[in-house]
Amino acid sequence: MGNFQELKVWQRAKELAVFIYKISGKGAFAKDWGLRDQIRRAVVSIPSNIAEGDELDTDRQSVKFFYIAKGSSAELLTQAIIAHEIGYLTGQDFDHIKDECEAISKMLTGLIRARNTKEK
């Protein structure tokens, strides 16, 4: 606990946030204020909640924030599906986001299990 920047899941989530900011700032996506801002909020929520959870005093508190990050990952994937279907994301960009969301979610599941085990 307490050094979130060393967590692989935080690093991956932070890189995904940078990627989303870059691609959502171009073309038609940049002009769709609603979806652009919502997808940015969802992606920033993932590493932010991982960091906040890792800095808390107990594993029980940490797990709550890791679940929020996991939920934000699902929210991001939903928004990426919509963005892809309306033509804002290329197939390659969508596949990257989908793969990252799935990987981050699995990593968070592992982190949650590990922290829940420590509490018992």
C-alpha positions as CSV (number, residue, x, y, z in Angstrom):
1,M,0.0,0.0,0.0
2,G,1.0,3.6,-0.5
3,N,3.1,3.6,-3.7
4,F,0.4,3.5,-6.4
5,Q,2.8,4.6,-9.1
6,E,4.5,1.3,-8.9
7,L,1.3,-0.7,-9.5
8,K,1.2,-2.1,-13.0
9,V,-2.5,-1.6,-13.1
10,W,-2.2,2.1,-12.3
11,Q,0.5,2.5,-14.9
12,R,-1.6,0.8,-17.6
13,A,-4.7,2.8,-16.6
14,K,-2.8,6.1,-16.7
15,E,-1.5,5.3,-20.2
16,L,-5.0,4.5,-21.3
17,A,-6.1,7.9,-20.0
18,V,-3.4,9.6,-22.0
19,F,-4.4,7.7,-25.1
20,I,-8.1,8.6,-24.7
21,Y,-7.3,12.3,-24.2
22,K,-5.3,12.3,-27.4
23,I,-7.8,10.5,-29.6
24,S,-10.8,12.3,-28.2
25,G,-9.3,15.7,-29.0
26,K,-9.4,15.1,-32.8
27,G,-12.0,15.3,-35.5
28,A,-15.7,14.9,-34.9
29,F,-14.9,13.4,-31.5
30,A,-13.5,16.7,-30.3
31,K,-16.7,18.5,-31.2
32,D,-19.0,16.1,-29.4
33,W,-18.7,17.8,-26.0
34,G,-21.0,15.4,-24.2
35,L,-19.4,12.1,-25.2
36,R,-15.9,13.5,-25.2
37,D,-16.2,14.8,-21.7
38,Q,-17.9,11.7,-20.4
39,I,-15.4,9.3,-21.8
40,R,-12.6,11.5,-20.4
41,R,-14.2,11.5,-17.0
42,A,-14.6,7.7,-17.1
43,V,-11.0,7.1,-18.1
44,V,-9.5,9.5,-15.6
45,S,-11.5,7.8,-12.9
46,I,-9.7,4.5,-13.3
47,P,-6.2,5.5,-12.3
48,S,-7.5,8.1,-9.9
49,N,-9.5,5.5,-7.9
50,I,-6.6,3.1,-8.0
51,A,-4.3,5.7,-6.6
52,E,-6.8,6.8,-3.9
53,G,-7.5,3.3,-2.9
54,D,-3.9,2.4,-2.6
55,E,-3.2,5.3,-0.3
56,L,-5.9,4.4,2.2
57,D,-5.2,2.9,5.6
58,T,-7.0,-0.5,5.3
59,D,-7.4,-3.1,2.6
60,R,-11.2,-2.9,3.1
61,Q,-11.2,0.8,2.2
62,S,-8.8,0.2,-0.7
63,V,-11.0,-2.5,-2.2
64,K,-14.0,-0.1,-2.4
65,F,-12.0,2.2,-4.6
66,F,-10.7,-0.6,-6.7
67,Y,-14.3,-1.7,-7.4
68,I,-15.1,1.9,-8.4
69,A,-12.1,1.8,-10.9
70,K,-13.4,-1.5,-12.2
71,G,-16.8,0.1,-12.8
72,S,-15.3,3.0,-14.5
73,S,-13.5,0.6,-16.9
74,A,-16.8,-0.9,-17.9
75,E,-18.2,2.6,-18.3
76,L,-15.3,3.5,-20.6
77,L,-15.7,0.4,-22.7
78,T,-19.4,1.2,-23.1
79,Q,-18.6,4.7,-24.3
80,A,-15.9,3.4,-26.6
81,I,-18.4,1.0,-28.2
82,I,-20.7,3.9,-28.9
83,A,-17.9,6.1,-30.2
84,H,-16.8,3.3,-32.5
85,E,-20.3,2.7,-33.8
86,I,-20.9,6.3,-34.6
87,G,-17.5,6.6,-36.4
88,Y,-15.4,8.5,-33.8
89,L,-13.0,5.6,-33.3
90,T,-11.1,3.5,-35.8
91,G,-11.3,-0.2,-35.5
92,Q,-7.7,-0.3,-34.4
93,D,-8.2,2.4,-31.7
94,F,-11.4,0.7,-30.5
95,D,-9.6,-2.7,-30.2
96,H,-6.8,-1.1,-28.2
97,I,-9.3,0.4,-25.8
98,K,-11.3,-2.8,-25.5
99,D,-8.2,-4.9,-24.8
100,E,-6.9,-2.4,-22.2
101,C,-10.2,-2.2,-20.4
102,E,-10.4,-6.0,-20.3
103,A,-6.8,-6.3,-19.1
104,I,-7.2,-3.5,-16.4
105,S,-10.4,-5.1,-15.2
106,K,-8.7,-8.5,-14.8
107,M,-5.8,-6.9,-13.0
108,L,-8.2,-5.1,-10.7
109,T,-10.0,-8.3,-9.9
110,G,-6.6,-9.8,-8.9
111,L,-5.8,-6.8,-6.8
112,I,-9.2,-7.0,-5.1
113,R,-8.8,-10.7,-4.3
114,A,-5.3,-10.1,-2.9
115,R,-6.4,-7.3,-0.7
116,N,-9.6,-9.2,0.4
117,T,-7.4,-12.2,1.4
118,K,-5.1,-10.0,3.5
119,E,-8.1,-8.7,5.5
120,K,-9.1,-12.1,6.6
